[in-house]
Amino acid sequence: MDAPFCTANCPPELAAFYAEIARRDPEAMRWLFAFHEYCHEIDDLEDGEAKGVQPSLRIHQRARVVYTLPFFLRHEAELGAVMESVLQLYADSRLWEKSEHERQRRMADVFRCSGNLVVLTVARLVGWGWEQQRMISPLLWDMSWRSHHDVKGDPI
């Protein structure tokens, strides 16, 4: 399975933004889209949107792609460390998403977008400086919020 550049889980607006973040570096883009799909496939499985053996097998295949693409192999130490932190945040989001405490539900909602930290790491790795990263970051977080919430701000 080749890592796609754009799929249903990555709408064109986001795909174009990712391409800019990756500075149109083909290896960085390929890795970023593969990572994006990997995260969404895991989330779809956890949410019950994907059922059966095939989605699970596809996730295993996607993991092989994500962890063996040249961009990841070149930056494994940095990407791996950030990905582990993101996994911790995702685990907390799943733990708290149905909590009886509103503060935990709110935190869980924000933690669900923590994969953005990986995207920002890619921006740094391809050479965007601090000022450029500061321009990218709020746009990325806002785009994530809008794609996961309705107009009233409720999670979708």
Order of alpha helices (4+ residues) and beta strands (2+ residues): alpha-alpha-alpha-alpha-alpha-alpha-alpha-alpha
